[in-house]
């Protein structure tokens, strides 16, 4: 069993690294494509997607879901929603630390130097996308808990990621790396919480 787990981890790492390298390679091309295909209606729609895709929106959904499940006496789903909230928080905190530490200029910012190190201004907080990291962590836990419900929900972080690139807030690599961070956060939290929090009573 341990050998199989190690194999899947290695496959996952190879896929993640491949996606990250590819994303960095196509950063400028994708950013330019988005700039060249701007429409007012789509821009307004993507702005609203970004607004509702922030971590607090997910937090309220998770908190509401936990409350409803608890009200109906469903301990299993109460715990699942709580784990989703923990993964969301972990990805959010980790993403914030990385943002401040790397200081990557957003695509919309005219800067000679893309990576600026320690920066407190949000103009230099492109890497990684906090929206995508939080959303991916949130729904990745749901996939681990119930893939039939979770897989269709993947459309949400994907759409959020597209909105962030379309609005020139992030590069493609910011979104891809954020998704990897979100998945990793979900896996860590799920592994730690699976036996204690999700054990059926």
C-alpha positions as CSV (number, residue, x, y, z in Angstrom):
1,X,0.0,0.0,0.0
2,X,2.9,2.4,0.9
3,X,4.5,1.6,-2.5
4,X,1.3,2.5,-4.4
5,X,1.0,5.7,-2.4
6,X,4.6,6.7,-3.2
7,X,4.0,5.9,-6.9
8,X,0.9,8.2,-7.0
9,X,2.8,11.0,-5.2
10,X,5.6,10.7,-7.7
11,X,3.1,10.9,-10.6
12,X,1.4,13.8,-9.0
13,X,4.7,15.7,-8.6
14,X,5.7,15.0,-12.2
15,X,2.4,16.3,-13.4
16,X,2.5,19.4,-11.2
17,X,6.1,20.3,-12.2
18,X,5.2,19.8,-15.9
19,X,2.2,22.1,-15.5
20,X,4.2,24.8,-13.7
21,X,7.0,24.8,-16.2
22,X,4.6,25.0,-19.1
23,X,2.6,27.8,-17.4
24,X,5.7,29.9,-17.0
25,X,6.7,29.3,-20.6
26,X,3.3,30.6,-21.8
27,X,2.9,33.5,-19.3
28,X,3.5,36.3,-21.7
29,X,1.6,34.7,-24.6
30,X,-1.5,34.1,-22.5
31,X,-1.4,37.6,-21.0
32,X,-1.1,39.2,-24.4
33,X,-4.0,37.0,-25.7
34,X,-6.2,38.2,-22.9
35,X,-5.3,41.8,-23.6
36,X,-6.2,41.4,-27.3
37,X,-9.5,39.8,-26.6
38,X,-11.1,42.2,-24.1
39,X,-14.9,42.9,-24.3
40,X,-16.8,45.1,-22.0
41,X,-19.5,42.5,-21.1
42,X,-17.0,39.8,-20.5
43,X,-14.7,42.1,-18.5
44,X,-17.7,43.0,-16.2
45,X,-18.6,39.4,-15.8
46,X,-15.1,38.3,-14.9
47,X,-14.8,41.2,-12.5
48,X,-17.9,39.9,-10.7
49,X,-16.5,36.3,-10.7
50,X,-13.4,37.6,-9.1
51,X,-15.4,39.6,-6.5
52,X,-17.5,36.6,-5.5
53,X,-14.5,34.2,-5.8
54,X,-12.6,35.8,-2.9
55,X,-11.8,33.6,0.2
56,X,-14.5,35.2,2.4
57,X,-17.2,34.1,-0.1
58,X,-16.0,30.5,0.2
59,X,-15.6,30.8,3.9
60,X,-19.3,31.9,4.3
61,X,-20.4,29.0,2.1
62,X,-18.4,26.5,4.1
63,X,-19.6,28.0,7.4
64,X,-23.2,28.0,6.2
65,X,-22.9,24.4,5.0
66,X,-21.4,23.3,8.3
67,X,-24.2,25.1,10.2
68,X,-26.9,23.5,8.1
69,X,-25.4,20.0,8.4
70,X,-25.1,20.4,12.2
71,X,-28.7,21.6,12.4
72,X,-29.8,18.4,10.7
73,X,-27.6,16.3,12.9
74,X,-25.3,15.2,10.1
75,X,-21.9,15.0,11.9
76,X,-20.1,13.6,8.8
77,X,-20.9,16.6,6.6
78,X,-20.4,19.1,9.5
79,X,-16.9,17.8,9.8
80,X,-16.3,17.8,6.0
81,X,-17.3,21.4,5.8
82,X,-15.0,22.3,8.7
83,X,-12.1,20.5,7.0
84,X,-12.9,22.5,3.9
85,X,-12.6,25.7,5.9
86,X,-9.3,24.6,7.4
87,X,-7.8,23.8,4.0
88,X,-9.1,27.1,2.7
89,X,-7.4,29.0,5.6
90,X,-4.1,27.1,5.2
91,X,-3.9,27.8,1.5
92,X,-4.9,31.5,2.1
93,X,-2.2,32.0,4.8
94,X,0.5,30.2,2.8
95,X,-0.4,32.1,-0.3
96,X,-0.2,35.4,1.5
97,X,3.2,34.7,2.9
98,X,4.5,33.7,-0.6
99,X,2.9,36.8,-2.2
100,X,4.7,39.2,0.2
101,X,8.0,37.3,0.0
102,X,8.3,37.1,-3.8
103,X,6.8,40.5,-4.7
104,X,5.9,39.6,-8.3
105,X,4.4,42.5,-10.2
106,X,1.0,42.0,-11.6
107,X,0.6,42.0,-15.4
108,X,-1.2,45.3,-15.3
109,X,1.8,46.9,-13.4
110,X,4.4,48.5,-15.6
111,X,7.6,47.4,-13.9
112,X,11.1,46.6,-15.3
113,X,11.6,44.0,-12.7
114,X,8.9,41.4,-12.3
115,X,10.2,39.7,-9.2
116,X,11.0,42.3,-6.5
117,X,11.4,40.3,-3.3
118,X,9.7,41.5,-0.1
119,X,6.9,43.8,-1.0
120,X,3.8,45.0,0.9
121,X,2.0,46.7,-1.9
122,X,-0.8,44.6,-3.5
123,X,0.5,45.7,-6.9
124,X,3.3,43.2,-6.3
125,X,1.3,40.3,-5.0
126,X,0.7,38.4,-8.2
127,X,2.3,35.1,-7.2
128,X,0.4,33.0,-6.4
129,X,-3.3,33.8,-6.9
130,X,-5.0,33.9,-3.5
131,X,-8.4,33.5,-5.1
132,X,-7.4,30.3,-6.9
133,X,-5.4,28.8,-4.0
134,X,-8.3,29.2,-1.6
135,X,-11.0,28.0,-4.0
136,X,-8.9,25.0,-5.1
137,X,-8.2,23.9,-1.5
138,X,-11.8,24.3,-0.6
139,X,-13.2,22.2,-3.4
140,X,-10.3,19.7,-3.4
141,X,-11.4,18.6,0.1
142,X,-14.9,18.1,-1.3
143,X,-13.5,15.9,-4.1
144,X,-11.7,13.8,-1.5
145,X,-14.8,13.5,0.6
146,X,-17.3,12.9,-2.3
147,X,-15.9,13.0,-5.8
148,X,-19.4,12.9,-7.4
149,X,-20.2,16.3,-5.8
150,X,-16.7,17.7,-5.8
151,X,-15.6,17.1,-9.5
152,X,-18.4,19.3,-11.0
153,X,-17.5,22.0,-8.5
154,X,-14.0,22.2,-10.1
155,X,-15.6,24.5,-12.6
156,X,-15.6,27.2,-9.9
157,X,-11.9,27.5,-9.3
158,X,-11.2,27.1,-13.0
159,X,-13.6,30.0,-13.8
160,X,-12.1,32.1,-11.0
161,X,-8.6,31.5,-12.4
162,X,-9.7,32.5,-15.8
163,X,-11.2,35.7,-14.4
164,X,-8.0,36.6,-12.6
165,X,-5.9,36.2,-15.8
166,X,-8.5,38.0,-17.9
167,X,-8.5,41.0,-15.5
168,X,-4.7,41.2,-15.7
169,X,-4.4,40.5,-12.0
170,X,-2.3,37.4,-12.5
171,X,-0.2,35.5,-15.0
172,X,-1.0,31.9,-16.0
173,X,1.8,30.6,-13.8
174,X,0.3,32.5,-10.8
175,X,-2.9,30.6,-11.3
176,X,-1.4,27.2,-11.9
177,X,1.0,27.4,-8.9
178,X,-2.0,28.6,-6.8
179,X,-3.9,25.5,-7.9
180,X,-1.0,23.3,-6.9
181,X,-0.8,25.0,-3.5
182,X,-4.5,24.6,-3.0
183,X,-4.4,20.9,-3.8
184,X,-1.4,20.4,-1.5
185,X,-3.1,22.2,1.3
186,X,-6.2,20.0,0.8
187,X,-4.2,16.8,0.8
188,X,-2.3,17.8,4.0
189,X,-5.4,18.8,5.9
190,X,-7.4,15.8,4.7
191,X,-4.6,13.4,5.7
192,X,-4.4,14.9,9.2
193,X,-8.2,15.1,9.7
194,X,-9.5,12.0,7.9
195,X,-9.3,9.6,10.8
196,X,-10.3,11.9,13.7
197,X,-12.7,14.4,12.2
198,X,-14.3,12.3,9.4
199,X,-14.8,9.1,11.3
200,X,-18.5,8.1,11.1
201,X,-20.1,7.9,14.5
